[in-house]
Amino acid sequence: MYEAYRLGVRIFLREFEDRHPGTGHGIVRGFDRMVGALGDAYPPASLVPCRVCGEPCTDGLCQACKMLGRSG
């Protein structure tokens, strides 16, 4: 279901870009402008390696390993 929603948004944005060239660039530019304010409101998290797979995570066990029931 999640993938279907994501695909729908992707198709919508592509069609909108076809009708209104520059829309995608405008969206990305808008996010670029917000980065500073968002960075102040939400400081970067400290990342540590997952104790099972070694991928970066915030609490020692990544979401993938949690979902797969791995606890290391």
C-alpha positions in Angstrom: 0.0 0.0 0.0 2.8 2.4 0.9 4.5 1.8 -2.4 1.3 2.5 -4.3 0.9 5.9 -2.6 4.5 6.8 -3.3 4.1 5.8 -6.9 0.9 7.9 -7.2 2.7 10.9 -5.9 5.6 10.3 -8.3 3.2 10.1 -11.2 1.3 13.2 -10.1 4.5 15.2 -9.8 5.8 14.0 -13.2 2.5 14.9 -14.9 2.4 18.3 -13.1 6.0 19.0 -14.3 5.0 18.1 -17.9 2.1 20.7 -17.7 4.1 23.3 -15.7 7.8 23.1 -16.5 10.1 24.1 -13.6 7.7 22.8 -10.9 10.2 20.1 -9.8 13.0 22.7 -9.6 10.8 25.0 -7.6 9.9 22.3 -5.1 13.6 21.4 -4.5 14.5 25.1 -4.3 11.8 25.6 -1.6 13.3 22.7 0.4 16.8 24.2 0.0 15.5 27.5 1.5 14.0 25.6 4.5 17.2 23.7 5.4 18.6 26.4 7.6 15.4 26.9 9.6 14.8 23.2 9.9 18.4 22.6 11.0 18.0 25.1 13.8 14.7 23.6 15.0 15.9 20.0 14.6 19.6 19.6 15.2 21.3 16.6 13.6 21.0 13.3 15.5 24.1 11.5 16.7 24.6 8.4 14.6 26.2 5.1 15.9 26.6 1.8 14.0 23.9 -0.7 14.4 25.1 -3.5 16.7 23.8 -6.2 14.3 24.5 -5.0 10.7 26.7 -1.9 11.2 24.5 0.5 9.4 24.1 4.0 10.9 21.3 4.5 13.4 20.5 6.6 16.4 20.0 4.0 19.2 22.2 1.1 18.5 19.7 -1.0 16.6 18.6 0.1 13.2 14.9 0.0 12.1 15.6 -2.7 9.5 17.0 -5.0 12.2 14.1 -4.2 14.5 11.6 -5.1 11.8 13.4 -8.3 11.1 13.5 -9.2 14.8 17.3 -9.1 15.0 18.6 -8.0 18.4 22.3 -8.8 18.2 
